[in-house]
């Protein structure tokens, strides 16, 4: 009996060694299939996601994000009655931040532009990554909140480095880490992704919790509605000109005499 047990273990070990390891392209292909398949993903020309971001106790910012093919994105959110806009027109990122005392649109910094450029990728970095100029490496497996996940390192064409974690069973993304430069210092931000629901045959996450790695302060994003192929004119992604300066009122006669 003991010999048979050892023999069985030896056979299993040999078979395990003989099994080919999954390549990064095979894992990405399974991720695309789990999301609904390449054909359905490519059929989506625009997406509008309506959501509410909770930034602290009693502080919520409702808003929406519109993404359109050819690398276009527009994000609007309202804080204390003031609506901010951040957008990417395919080349440049711009924003309007009224609660910072700025009513006119202004170009965003190069680091902020990278983030908007990534947001404008309607399919995400894994789809057609070679064509986009990205590099993807498989770093093995790692536990994420008790779940086995494939760990992928994505070096984007713009230089940003993302670490993407895919559930080893569902092959859907459950976590992402990215290095960002904030006020001159490099920080790592992480996002937990979940609550997937089917929309037009595609699996879409409806919940995200983000923040600096190691920090207890997190922002929670709850998506309430996702609409595919919504009308979105290219003009909404373009930076508007400055507001015209109102003409000065003519001086009163008594002031002219002075």
Buried (B, 14 or more C-beta within 10 A) or exposed (E): EEEEEEEEEEEEEEEEEEEEEEEBEEBBBBBBEBBBEBEBBEBBBBBBBEBBBBEEEEEBBBBBBBBBBEBBBBBBBBBEEEBBBBBBBBEBBBBBBBEEEEEEBEEBEEBBBBBBBBBBBBBBBBBBBEEBEBEBEBEEEBEBEEBEBBBBBBBBEEEBEBBBBBBBEBBBBBBBBBBBBEEEEEBEBBBBBBEBEEBBBBEBBBBBBBBBEEEEEBBBBBBEEBBBEEEBEEEBBBBEEEEEEEEEEEEEEEEEEE
